[in-house]
Amino acid sequence: MKVAVIGGGAAGFFAAIAVKENHPKAKVTIFEKSNKVLAKVKVSGGGRCNVTNGVTSIKDLSLAYPRGGSQLKKAFSIFNTTHTMSWFESRGVPLMIQEDNCVFPVSQDSQSIMDCFEEQTTKFGISVELGKGIRSLKQVENFQIELSFIKSDQEPMVFDKVIVTTGGNPTKKGFQWLQELGHKIEDPVPSLFTFNMPNEPITKLMGIVVEKTITNIQGEKFKSNGPLLITHWGMSGPSILKLSAFGARKLSELEYQFVVQVNWVNEQNNDKVLKILESIVAENPKKDLSNFRPYGLPERLWHFLLEKIELPFDKKWSELGKKGLNKLVVVLTNDPYAVKGKTTFKEEFVTCGGVSLNDVNMNTMQSKVIKNLYFAGEVLDIDAITGGYNFQAAWTTAFVAGKLL
Ligand SMILES: Cc1cc2nc3c(=O)[nH]c(=O)nc-3n(C[C@H](O)[C@H](O)[C@H](O)COP(=O)(O)OP(=O)(O)OC[C@H]3O[C@@H](n4cnc5c(N)ncnc54)[C@H](O)[C@@H]3O)c2cc1C
């Protein structure tokens, strides 16, 4: 069996190795259009490569994928985070789980992952052909697939099975050759970005982190939680990044002009918040508002919120009255900020979009349009929040494609 893997990135290498491990007689070639492989792995996770996440339940794992989570459940039952960890560790790359559940090589160096792939490709005799971009493919006799190269001096080649692992692309044009074969392409739009708030004075509090927040987009169903960081341009941190990922398509439609509502106290039941404030009144009636911060909010933020709802710093808690307490409940649980634009997060831009999962058998990763054609990695309309989940999707889909082809 002759197998071609198109794209020498994370998914390409993992797929090629999975083919050889499951079909030892297969002759496998990786075609890479540039002159270096695994470029993204090298720079990933700030050069440390966040290979996966410590989450072990498939249900929780699938929740990290704004697109593709539910469709990946079956594939995750075949290859999930636990498998990823033992895959690398049993091939000589010890891993460590950080407190935040992100998993990195103990070496703290993405080169360990690259070296492992290189060792495996050599061991299995997988050919890696650099500078060989694929321009198009077509089905020929016996359901074989012919590949044509971008460079016109390279003769077309025929394979029994082909796995496409060409990664994401910021424009639909990048997927045109796959669209022309009959696959629907979901529009690429950015995911994982921070929010710009040019007209919001809260930016003067830059550097403040509130550990537990809930955020949502006004008028939409998207909701997120986690730490929130106030920056000099607006808001960032896991709560915001997650919200940007889940709202990616809608926020693109809104041209990144919307209102984000922040719940600073991680409590959605307003009655409970009111009770906490009432207990402060009962226990600290003579304290100035500015001197007693509910929920341990950072001082500068608390003062900012008091100013925002026009409550004087020197007012006593006992003088708040029902109206004052209600004002506080609202600003603590439902505080709106106008967003105008977005900023890419640490160069780690991810685009959602790609080959529609409706055109792929998600149990095998085989195209429903072209027999013997498989997909793995970011070329699919799958993307995740940060935390090693994007690589996990690449490993999972590549493993399934390589094993089941
Ligand atoms: C800066 C940065 C840091 C990141 N850090 C992390 C992290 O720590 N953890 C995490 O989970 N995710 C991370 N990600 C996301 C992760 O890198 C991607 O999800 C992952 O690389 C996708 O793998 P892939 O193999 O599908 O695509 P890619 O890694 O993009 O590989 C695709 C390959 O195909 C080649 N190719 C494209 N078209 C053709 C063609 N026509 N013919 C031949 N070859 C072709 C490309 O040159 C490329 O080498 C990061 C992303 C970025 C940009």
The ligand as an ORCA input file, in Angstrom:
! r2SCAN-3c Opt
* xyz 0 1
  C       2.719     30.484     17.554
  C       1.803     29.317     17.778
  C       1.923     28.589     18.960
  C       1.075     27.498     19.186
  N       1.208     26.818     20.359
  C       0.404     25.754     20.596
  C       0.553     24.958     21.778
  O       1.449     25.176     22.588
  N      -0.326     23.939     21.970
  C      -1.306     23.630     21.057
  O      -2.077     22.685     21.298
  N      -1.430     24.319     19.911
  C      -0.605     25.357     19.646
  N      -0.739     26.054     18.487
  C      -1.647     25.518     17.452
  C      -0.938     24.319     16.752
  O       0.362     24.738     16.355
  C      -1.715     23.840     15.523
  O      -3.004     23.461     15.946
  C      -1.019     22.627     14.889
  O       0.277     22.973     14.468
  C      -1.803     22.108     13.691
  O      -1.062     21.072     13.101
  P      -1.254     20.704     11.567
  O      -0.254     19.633     11.293
  O      -2.676     20.438     11.295
  O      -0.888     22.010     10.755
  P       0.548     22.764     10.601
  O       1.354     22.586     11.843
  O       0.180     24.115     10.164
  O       1.259     21.965      9.434
  C       0.828     21.995      8.099
  C       2.013     21.742      7.187
  O       1.541     21.527      5.856
  C       2.367     22.217      4.957
  N       1.569     22.456      3.740
  C       0.544     23.330      3.587
  N       0.022     23.231      2.336
  C       0.733     22.276      1.695
  C       0.659     21.712      0.378
  N      -0.242     22.138     -0.509
  N       1.543     20.738      0.050
  C       2.476     20.295      0.957
  N       2.590     20.806      2.205
  C       1.718     21.766      2.576
  C       2.762     23.486      5.704
  O       3.930     24.072      5.164
  C       2.970     22.913      7.116
  O       4.283     22.440      7.304
  C       0.096     27.136     18.223
  C      -0.015     27.860     17.040
  C       0.833     28.941     16.795
  C       0.703     29.698     15.508
*
